Amino acid sequence: MGRKAEVSLYRLFNVEGMHRYARIVKRGRGWVPKTKAAGEPGAYYLRYLKNGSRTFESVGADLQWASQEQKARQQALAKLRADDGLLVQKVFQETIVDENSRD
């Protein structure tokens, strides 16, 4: 079985004309950068595995919207992985049945 589907929330920070992404985590009752972030805050991004490679997806500048999108993407990826697992199991079972019927 593969790794659990994980969607991480990041925020873009502009530091002297350069971009830096900081992971956002829930602490207590609020959301804060995992590491100390300096600079002007920008949009939120989701980072997750898509077609075998990690990708960033912009979800706007609103934290509530970004959090909802993170949860929705997490559920969608978990469902896709569960469906893939069922498909692999079904193909495996059909292969076993086919081999047993040859005997």
N, C-alpha and C positions, 0 to 999 in steps of 0.2 A: 504494500500500500504506500502511496506517496505521502508527501508532507501535507499537513493541514492547510487548506486554502487560507491565506492571510492577506488582508488588505490593510496597508499602513497609511496613516494620514500624515502628510508633510505640509509645511508652509514655506513659501518662498520669501527670502529676506534679501533686500538690495543693500549691499555694503560697498560704498564708494564705487558705484558703477558695475560691480560684480554681483552675480547671483549666488545665493547659498540656500540649500534646502535643509530645514530642521524638522526632525520627526516630532509630531505633536502627540502627547499621551495624556490620558485622563489621570489627574491627581486630585484627590479630595472631591470637591464639587465642581472643579473646573478643568479646562484643557490648557496645558502649558507645553512649551518646547521641551524635549527630553534633554537637550543640552542648551546652555545659555546662548540665546540668539541676540545678535547685535545688528543694528541697521533698521531700515524701514520695512515693515511687514507688507507682504503682497498676498497673492492668491493662495488657496489651498489646493493640494494635489493628492491624488490617490496613487499608491505604488503597489503593484501586484504582478503576479506571473500570468502572462498572456502568450499563448502559442510557444511556450518554452523559454521566453525571455521576459525579464522584468521591465515594466513599462510605467511611465508617469501619465496620469490623466488629470487635467485641470478640472476642478469642480467649483470654481468661483471664489469670491472673497468672504462669503458668509459662513461662519463656523457651524451654525445649525444645519444649513443645507449640506455642507461638506460631511458632517457627521451622519446625516440620513443617507447620503450617497454611499458612504463607507459601509454602512450596515447593509444596504441593498446590494452592493457589489459583492460583499462577503457571502450573503445568502445565495446569490446567483452562482458564484463560483463553487460554493459547497454543493449546490444542486447539480451543476455540470459534472463535478468530480464523482458524485454519487452515481449519476446516470452512467458515466464511463465505467465505473466499477461494476455495475450491474450488467452492462453490455459485455465486458470482458468475461465475467462469470458465466453468462449465458452461452457465449461462443465456446468457452472451455467445456461446459456441460454437454453441448451439442457434439463436440469433438469426441468426448468420451463415449457418448451413446452411439455415434457412428462407428467407432472402433469396436465396441462390444457387439454391434449387430453384424459385423463382418465374420465373426467367429462362428 
